[in-house]
Amino acid sequence: MNWSEYSTLKSGSKVSFAADKQTTKEAVAEVAEVRDDDGNITTHARPAEAKEEREFVVLVKKCWDSQTGEALSDSKREYSLSDLESEKASFDAEMARAKAQSDGLAAAIVDFKKV
């Protein structure tokens, strides 16, 4: 994601964060012990098991076919708060390195002009 475009895309309703969920385990119905006519167990008892889901946050981005303009399925990418904070910290560190380089060049320019 080009985060510099986020505000523009958001104001155009082309991108948003949304809650999503995924089934990680389907529910299983309880099974009682079943016996045949001879009294032999044909199916063993099994307790019911609840459906399990996990909830997460996705960035939903609208997509279109570039040739026809036809709407395509939305693009979804899962994010966590720590993912976003980590990416921001990386950009902040990159800005600090660029600022240090710029400050060094400014000092070099001053010295250059003295010659």
C-alpha positions, 0 to 999 in steps of 0.5 A: 500500500502506498500510504501517501495515497491513503487519505485521498483514497479514503475520502473517495471511499476507495479504501477502508479498514473493516473487521473480518472473521474467518472460520478456523473450525466448523461446528461438529454435531454430537454423535451418540453411541450407536449399536447394531441389532447384535448390540455391537457399537457401530459409531462411538459417542462424540461430544458436540464441538462449537464452531471456532472463528478468528477475528481480524482487521483488513484493509479493503481496497476497491479494484477495477479492470483497467481496460473495461472499468468493470468493478472487480472483487475488493482487495483485502489485506490483513493488518494488525496495529503492530504491523502499522506501527512497525511500518511507520517506525521504519519510515520515521527512521528512514526520514531521520537518516535522510535528515542527517544526510541533508544536514551533512550536505548543508554543512558541506555546501557552506564549506564549499562556498568558502573556497 
